Amino acid sequence: MLFVCYPKCSTCKKAENWLNGQGIDYEKRDIKLQNPTKEELKKWHEKSGLPLKRFFNTSGNLYKEMQLKDKLPKMSEEEQYDLLATDGMLVKRPILVTEERVLVGFREKEWEQGV
């Protein structure tokens, strides 16, 4: 199981505490130091069943600075994958990658069902 997070993010800390509290083994990856690749993002997106927009950190400073709210609807999926792969701060976190599922963001009920 892969846990992709940003250590300074309070939601990521909650998610990690939840994983530890459940006694779940996982590999931890700092999204700032090791941004997901375009290939990983594509695979995770397909596995998640979520709209691609859910993979964007819409509350992040970089998202706002780049005015992506207006630009994303005009971009192809390929362009969006390329953009997400450029900087971990654009990617919604935490991401939990299991054998069967990919969970984006931390919602405890979702994680209880998905882990």
FENQUI-V892325 format. One record per backbone hydrogen bond with DSSP energy under -1.0 kcal/mol. CO is the residue of the C=O (numbers start at 1). NH is the residue of the N-H. E is the energy in kcal/mol with one decimal. If there is no record, write none. Layout:
BEGIN
co:CO nh:NH e:E
co:CO nh:NH e:E
END
This chain:
BEGIN
co:1 nh:27 e:-3.0
co:2 nh:97 e:-2.9
co:3 nh:29 e:-2.6
co:4 nh:95 e:-2.4
co:5 nh:31 e:-3.4
co:6 nh:9 e:-2.5
co:9 nh:13 e:-2.0
co:10 nh:14 e:-2.2
co:11 nh:15 e:-2.3
co:12 nh:16 e:-2.6
co:13 nh:17 e:-2.6
co:14 nh:18 e:-2.3
co:15 nh:19 e:-2.6
co:16 nh:20 e:-2.7
co:17 nh:21 e:-2.6
co:18 nh:22 e:-1.6
co:19 nh:24 e:-2.3
co:20 nh:23 e:-1.1
co:27 nh:3 e:-3.4
co:29 nh:5 e:-2.8
co:30 nh:34 e:-2.6
co:37 nh:41 e:-2.7
co:38 nh:42 e:-2.4
co:39 nh:43 e:-2.3
co:40 nh:44 e:-3.1
co:41 nh:45 e:-2.7
co:42 nh:46 e:-2.4
co:43 nh:47 e:-2.3
co:44 nh:48 e:-2.1
co:45 nh:49 e:-1.4
co:51 nh:54 e:-1.7
co:52 nh:55 e:-2.2
co:53 nh:56 e:-1.8
co:55 nh:92 e:-2.4
co:56 nh:58 e:-1.7
co:57 nh:60 e:-1.7
co:60 nh:64 e:-1.7
co:61 nh:65 e:-3.2
co:62 nh:66 e:-2.4
co:63 nh:68 e:-2.1
co:64 nh:67 e:-1.3
co:67 nh:71 e:-1.2
co:68 nh:72 e:-3.0
co:71 nh:74 e:-1.4
co:72 nh:75 e:-1.9
co:76 nh:80 e:-2.1
co:77 nh:81 e:-2.8
co:78 nh:82 e:-2.5
co:79 nh:83 e:-2.3
co:80 nh:84 e:-2.7
co:81 nh:85 e:-2.1
co:83 nh:86 e:-1.6
co:87 nh:90 e:-1.9
co:88 nh:91 e:-1.0
co:90 nh:57 e:-3.2
co:94 nh:105 e:-3.2
co:95 nh:4 e:-3.1
co:96 nh:103 e:-2.7
co:97 nh:2 e:-2.4
co:101 nh:98 e:-3.0
co:103 nh:96 e:-2.6
co:107 nh:111 e:-2.4
co:108 nh:112 e:-2.6
co:109 nh:113 e:-1.7
co:110 nh:114 e:-2.0
co:111 nh:115 e:-1.5
END
